[in-house]
Amino acid sequence: MLVEKYPFITTRVGDIPRSYLPITIINPENYKAINVYALIDTGADECAFPASFALPLGHNLQSGSQKRINFITYF
């Protein structure tokens, strides 16, 4: 099994360092892709991304249905 080390980084001044992983998000319908850093959360049941990712991936958020996402955060 390949093991890679990724440093803990901060995204804002004064924030605590967190583990982010570089990922590529691909829309399987049109193969448009964006490269971003994602926060690693090994206990998460689902993933949520900012609405700003929709347009570059070819999604129309106005044509979809809403889904309520409940979360717990402490940062």
Distance bins in CASP14 RR format, pairs under 12 A and 6 or more apart:
PFRMAT RR
TARGET T0000
AUTHOR 0000-0000-0000
RMODE 2
METHOD distances of the structure
MODEL  1
4 19 0 0 0 0 0 1 0 0 0 0 0
4 21 0 0 0 0 1 0 0 0 0 0 0
4 22 0 0 0 0 0 1 0 0 0 0 0
5 19 0 0 0 0 0 1 0 0 0 0 0
5 21 0 0 0 0 0 1 0 0 0 0 0
6 17 0 0 0 0 0 1 0 0 0 0 0
6 18 0 0 0 0 0 1 0 0 0 0 0
6 19 1 0 0 1 0 0 0 0 0 0 0
6 20 1 0 0 1 0 0 0 0 0 0 0
6 21 1 0 1 0 0 0 0 0 0 0 0
6 22 1 0 0 1 0 0 0 0 0 0 0
6 23 0 0 0 0 0 1 0 0 0 0 0
6 37 0 0 0 0 1 0 0 0 0 0 0
6 38 0 0 0 0 0 1 0 0 0 0 0
6 39 0 0 0 0 0 1 0 0 0 0 0
6 40 0 0 0 0 1 0 0 0 0 0 0
7 17 1 0 0 1 0 0 0 0 0 0 0
7 18 0 0 0 0 0 1 0 0 0 0 0
7 19 0 0 0 0 1 0 0 0 0 0 0
7 20 0 0 0 0 1 0 0 0 0 0 0
7 21 0 0 0 0 0 1 0 0 0 0 0
7 22 0 0 0 0 0 1 0 0 0 0 0
7 37 0 0 0 0 0 1 0 0 0 0 0
8 15 0 0 0 0 0 1 0 0 0 0 0
8 16 0 0 0 0 1 0 0 0 0 0 0
8 17 1 1 0 0 0 0 0 0 0 0 0
8 18 1 0 0 1 0 0 0 0 0 0 0
8 19 1 0 1 0 0 0 0 0 0 0 0
8 20 0 0 0 0 1 0 0 0 0 0 0
8 21 0 0 0 0 0 1 0 0 0 0 0
8 39 0 0 0 0 0 1 0 0 0 0 0
8 40 0 0 0 0 1 0 0 0 0 0 0
9 15 0 0 0 0 1 0 0 0 0 0 0
9 16 0 0 0 0 0 1 0 0 0 0 0
9 17 1 0 1 0 0 0 0 0 0 0 0
9 18 1 0 0 1 0 0 0 0 0 0 0
9 19 0 0 0 0 1 0 0 0 0 0 0
9 20 1 0 1 0 0 0 0 0 0 0 0
9 21 0 0 0 0 0 1 0 0 0 0 0
9 22 0 0 0 0 0 1 0 0 0 0 0
9 37 1 0 0 1 0 0 0 0 0 0 0
9 39 0 0 0 0 0 1 0 0 0 0 0
9 40 0 0 0 0 0 1 0 0 0 0 0
10 16 1 0 0 1 0 0 0 0 0 0 0
10 17 1 0 1 0 0 0 0 0 0 0 0
10 18 1 0 0 1 0 0 0 0 0 0 0
10 19 0 0 0 0 0 1 0 0 0 0 0
10 20 0 0 0 0 1 0 0 0 0 0 0
10 37 0 0 0 0 0 1 0 0 0 0 0
10 39 0 0 0 0 0 1 0 0 0 0 0
10 75 0 0 0 0 0 1 0 0 0 0 0
11 17 0 0 0 0 1 0 0 0 0 0 0
11 18 1 0 0 1 0 0 0 0 0 0 0
11 19 0 0 0 0 0 1 0 0 0 0 0
11 20 1 0 0 1 0 0 0 0 0 0 0
11 36 0 0 0 0 0 1 0 0 0 0 0
11 37 0 0 0 0 1 0 0 0 0 0 0
11 38 0 0 0 0 0 1 0 0 0 0 0
11 39 0 0 0 0 1 0 0 0 0 0 0
11 75 0 0 0 0 0 1 0 0 0 0 0
12 18 0 0 0 0 0 1 0 0 0 0 0
12 75 0 0 0 0 0 1 0 0 0 0 0
14 75 0 0 0 0 0 1 0 0 0 0 0
15 39 0 0 0 0 0 1 0 0 0 0 0
15 75 1 0 0 1 0 0 0 0 0 0 0
16 39 0 0 0 0 0 1 0 0 0 0 0
16 74 0 0 0 0 0 1 0 0 0 0 0
16 75 1 0 0 1 0 0 0 0 0 0 0
17 39 0 0 0 0 0 1 0 0 0 0 0
17 75 0 0 0 0 0 1 0 0 0 0 0
18 37 0 0 0 0 1 0 0 0 0 0 0
18 38 0 0 0 0 0 1 0 0 0 0 0
18 39 1 0 1 0 0 0 0 0 0 0 0
18 40 1 0 0 1 0 0 0 0 0 0 0
18 41 0 0 0 0 1 0 0 0 0 0 0
18 74 0 0 0 0 0 1 0 0 0 0 0
18 75 0 0 0 0 1 0 0 0 0 0 0
19 37 0 0 0 0 0 1 0 0 0 0 0
19 38 0 0 0 0 1 0 0 0 0 0 0
19 39 1 0 0 1 0 0 0 0 0 0 0
19 40 1 0 1 0 0 0 0 0 0 0 0
19 41 0 0 0 0 1 0 0 0 0 0 0
19 42 0 0 0 0 1 0 0 0 0 0 0
20 36 0 0 0 0 1 0 0 0 0 0 0
20 37 1 0 1 0 0 0 0 0 0 0 0
20 38 1 0 0 1 0 0 0 0 0 0 0
20 39 1 0 1 0 0 0 0 0 0 0 0
20 40 1 0 0 1 0 0 0 0 0 0 0
20 41 0 0 0 0 0 1 0 0 0 0 0
21 35 0 0 0 0 0 1 0 0 0 0 0
21 36 0 0 0 0 1 0 0 0 0 0 0
21 37 1 0 0 1 0 0 0 0 0 0 0
21 38 1 0 1 0 0 0 0 0 0 0 0
21 39 0 0 0 0 1 0 0 0 0 0 0
21 40 1 0 1 0 0 0 0 0 0 0 0
21 41 0 0 0 0 0 1 0 0 0 0 0
21 42 0 0 0 0 0 1 0 0 0 0 0
22 34 0 0 0 0 0 1 0 0 0 0 0
22 35 1 0 0 1 0 0 0 0 0 0 0
22 36 1 0 0 1 0 0 0 0 0 0 0
22 37 1 0 1 0 0 0 0 0 0 0 0
22 38 1 0 0 1 0 0 0 0 0 0 0
22 39 0 0 0 0 0 1 0 0 0 0 0
22 40 0 0 0 0 0 1 0 0 0 0 0
23 33 0 0 0 0 0 1 0 0 0 0 0
23 34 0 0 0 0 1 0 0 0 0 0 0
23 35 1 0 0 1 0 0 0 0 0 0 0
23 36 1 0 0 1 0 0 0 0 0 0 0
23 37 1 0 0 1 0 0 0 0 0 0 0
23 38 1 0 1 0 0 0 0 0 0 0 0
23 39 0 0 0 0 0 1 0 0 0 0 0
23 40 0 0 0 0 1 0 0 0 0 0 0
23 47 0 0 0 0 1 0 0 0 0 0 0
23 49 0 0 0 0 0 1 0 0 0 0 0
23 53 0 0 0 0 0 1 0 0 0 0 0
24 31 0 0 0 0 0 1 0 0 0 0 0
24 32 0 0 0 0 0 1 0 0 0 0 0
24 33 1 0 1 0 0 0 0 0 0 0 0
24 34 1 0 0 1 0 0 0 0 0 0 0
24 35 1 0 1 0 0 0 0 0 0 0 0
24 36 0 0 0 0 1 0 0 0 0 0 0
24 37 0 0 0 0 0 1 0 0 0 0 0
24 38 0 0 0 0 0 1 0 0 0 0 0
24 53 0 0 0 0 0 1 0 0 0 0 0
24 57 0 0 0 0 0 1 0 0 0 0 0
25 31 0 0 0 0 0 1 0 0 0 0 0
25 32 0 0 0 0 1 0 0 0 0 0 0
25 33 1 0 0 1 0 0 0 0 0 0 0
25 34 1 0 1 0 0 0 0 0 0 0 0
25 35 0 0 0 0 1 0 0 0 0 0 0
25 36 1 0 0 1 0 0 0 0 0 0 0
25 37 0 0 0 0 0 1 0 0 0 0 0
25 38 0 0 0 0 1 0 0 0 0 0 0
25 47 0 0 0 0 1 0 0 0 0 0 0
25 49 1 0 0 1 0 0 0 0 0 0 0
25 50 0 0 0 0 0 1 0 0 0 0 0
25 52 0 0 0 0 0 1 0 0 0 0 0
25 53 1 0 0 1 0 0 0 0 0 0 0
25 54 0 0 0 0 0 1 0 0 0 0 0
25 56 0 0 0 0 1 0 0 0 0 0 0
25 57 1 0 0 1 0 0 0 0 0 0 0
25 58 0 0 0 0 0 1 0 0 0 0 0
25 59 0 0 0 0 0 1 0 0 0 0 0
26 32 1 0 0 1 0 0 0 0 0 0 0
26 33 1 0 1 0 0 0 0 0 0 0 0
26 34 0 0 0 0 1 0 0 0 0 0 0
26 35 0 0 0 0 0 1 0 0 0 0 0
26 36 0 0 0 0 0 1 0 0 0 0 0
26 53 0 0 0 0 0 1 0 0 0 0 0
26 56 0 0 0 0 0 1 0 0 0 0 0
26 57 0 0 0 0 1 0 0 0 0 0 0
26 58 0 0 0 0 0 1 0 0 0 0 0
27 33 1 0 0 1 0 0 0 0 0 0 0
27 34 0 0 0 0 1 0 0 0 0 0 0
27 49 0 0 0 0 0 1 0 0 0 0 0
27 53 0 0 0 0 1 0 0 0 0 0 0
27 54 0 0 0 0 1 0 0 0 0 0 0
27 55 0 0 0 0 0 1 0 0 0 0 0
27 56 0 0 0 0 1 0 0 0 0 0 0
27 57 1 0 1 0 0 0 0 0 0 0 0
27 58 1 0 1 0 0 0 0 0 0 0 0
27 59 1 0 0 1 0 0 0 0 0 0 0
27 60 0 0 0 0 0 1 0 0 0 0 0
28 57 0 0 0 0 0 1 0 0 0 0 0
28 58 0 0 0 0 0 1 0 0 0 0 0
28 59 0 0 0 0 0 1 0 0 0 0 0
29 57 0 0 0 0 1 0 0 0 0 0 0
29 58 0 0 0 0 1 0 0 0 0 0 0
29 59 0 0 0 0 1 0 0 0 0 0 0
29 60 0 0 0 0 0 1 0 0 0 0 0
30 56 0 0 0 0 0 1 0 0 0 0 0
30 57 1 0 0 1 0 0 0 0 0 0 0
30 58 1 0 0 1 0 0 0 0 0 0 0
30 59 0 0 0 0 1 0 0 0 0 0 0
30 60 0 0 0 0 0 1 0 0 0 0 0
31 57 0 0 0 0 1 0 0 0 0 0 0
31 58 0 0 0 0 0 1 0 0 0 0 0
32 53 0 0 0 0 0 1 0 0 0 0 0
32 54 0 0 0 0 0 1 0 0 0 0 0
32 55 0 0 0 0 1 0 0 0 0 0 0
32 56 1 0 0 1 0 0 0 0 0 0 0
32 57 1 0 1 0 0 0 0 0 0 0 0
32 58 1 0 1 0 0 0 0 0 0 0 0
32 59 0 0 0 0 1 0 0 0 0 0 0
33 53 0 0 0 0 0 1 0 0 0 0 0
33 56 0 0 0 0 1 0 0 0 0 0 0
33 57 1 0 0 1 0 0 0 0 0 0 0
33 58 0 0 0 0 0 1 0 0 0 0 0
34 49 0 0 0 0 1 0 0 0 0 0 0
34 50 0 0 0 0 0 1 0 0 0 0 0
34 52 0 0 0 0 1 0 0 0 0 0 0
34 53 1 0 0 1 0 0 0 0 0 0 0
34 54 0 0 0 0 0 1 0 0 0 0 0
34 55 0 0 0 0 0 1 0 0 0 0 0
34 56 1 0 1 0 0 0 0 0 0 0 0
34 57 1 0 0 1 0 0 0 0 0 0 0
34 58 0 0 0 0 0 1 0 0 0 0 0
34 59 0 0 0 0 0 1 0 0 0 0 0
35 53 0 0 0 0 0 1 0 0 0 0 0
35 56 0 0 0 0 0 1 0 0 0 0 0
35 57 0 0 0 0 0 1 0 0 0 0 0
36 47 0 0 0 0 0 1 0 0 0 0 0
36 49 1 0 0 1 0 0 0 0 0 0 0
36 50 0 0 0 0 1 0 0 0 0 0 0
36 52 0 0 0 0 0 1 0 0 0 0 0
36 53 1 0 0 1 0 0 0 0 0 0 0
36 56 0 0 0 0 0 1 0 0 0 0 0
36 57 0 0 0 0 0 1 0 0 0 0 0
37 49 0 0 0 0 0 1 0 0 0 0 0
38 44 0 0 0 0 0 1 0 0 0 0 0
38 47 1 0 0 1 0 0 0 0 0 0 0
38 48 0 0 0 0 0 1 0 0 0 0 0
38 49 0 0 0 0 1 0 0 0 0 0 0
38 50 0 0 0 0 0 1 0 0 0 0 0
38 53 0 0 0 0 0 1 0 0 0 0 0
39 47 0 0 0 0 1 0 0 0 0 0 0
39 48 0 0 0 0 0 1 0 0 0 0 0
39 49 0 0 0 0 0 1 0 0 0 0 0
39 73 0 0 0 0 0 1 0 0 0 0 0
39 75 0 0 0 0 1 0 0 0 0 0 0
40 47 0 0 0 0 0 1 0 0 0 0 0
41 47 0 0 0 0 1 0 0 0 0 0 0
41 48 0 0 0 0 0 1 0 0 0 0 0
41 71 0 0 0 0 0 1 0 0 0 0 0
41 72 0 0 0 0 0 1 0 0 0 0 0
41 73 0 0 0 0 0 1 0 0 0 0 0
41 75 0 0 0 0 0 1 0 0 0 0 0
43 71 0 0 0 0 0 1 0 0 0 0 0
43 72 0 0 0 0 0 1 0 0 0 0 0
44 69 0 0 0 0 0 1 0 0 0 0 0
44 71 0 0 0 0 1 0 0 0 0 0 0
44 72 0 0 0 0 0 1 0 0 0 0 0
44 73 0 0 0 0 0 1 0 0 0 0 0
45 69 0 0 0 0 0 1 0 0 0 0 0
45 70 0 0 0 0 0 1 0 0 0 0 0
45 71 0 0 0 0 0 1 0 0 0 0 0
45 72 0 0 0 0 0 1 0 0 0 0 0
46 67 0 0 0 0 1 0 0 0 0 0 0
46 68 0 0 0 0 0 1 0 0 0 0 0
46 69 1 0 0 1 0 0 0 0 0 0 0
46 70 0 0 0 0 1 0 0 0 0 0 0
46 71 0 0 0 0 1 0 0 0 0 0 0
47 53 0 0 0 0 0 1 0 0 0 0 0
47 69 0 0 0 0 1 0 0 0 0 0 0
47 71 0 0 0 0 0 1 0 0 0 0 0
48 67 0 0 0 0 1 0 0 0 0 0 0
48 68 0 0 0 0 0 1 0 0 0 0 0
48 69 1 0 1 0 0 0 0 0 0 0 0
48 70 0 0 0 0 0 1 0 0 0 0 0
48 71 1 0 0 1 0 0 0 0 0 0 0
48 73 0 0 0 0 0 1 0 0 0 0 0
49 56 0 0 0 0 0 1 0 0 0 0 0
49 57 0 0 0 0 1 0 0 0 0 0 0
49 59 0 0 0 0 0 1 0 0 0 0 0
49 61 0 0 0 0 0 1 0 0 0 0 0
49 69 0 0 0 0 0 1 0 0 0 0 0
50 56 0 0 0 0 0 1 0 0 0 0 0
50 57 0 0 0 0 0 1 0 0 0 0 0
50 59 0 0 0 0 0 1 0 0 0 0 0
50 61 0 0 0 0 0 1 0 0 0 0 0
51 57 0 0 0 0 0 1 0 0 0 0 0
51 59 0 0 0 0 1 0 0 0 0 0 0
51 60 0 0 0 0 0 1 0 0 0 0 0
51 61 1 0 1 0 0 0 0 0 0 0 0
51 62 0 0 0 0 0 1 0 0 0 0 0
51 64 0 0 0 0 0 1 0 0 0 0 0
51 66 0 0 0 0 0 1 0 0 0 0 0
52 59 0 0 0 0 0 1 0 0 0 0 0
52 61 0 0 0 0 0 1 0 0 0 0 0
53 59 0 0 0 0 1 0 0 0 0 0 0
53 61 0 0 0 0 0 1 0 0 0 0 0
54 60 1 0 0 1 0 0 0 0 0 0 0
54 61 1 0 1 0 0 0 0 0 0 0 0
54 62 0 0 0 0 1 0 0 0 0 0 0
54 63 0 0 0 0 0 1 0 0 0 0 0
54 64 0 0 0 0 0 1 0 0 0 0 0
55 61 0 0 0 0 1 0 0 0 0 0 0
55 62 0 0 0 0 0 1 0 0 0 0 0
61 67 0 0 0 0 0 1 0 0 0 0 0
END
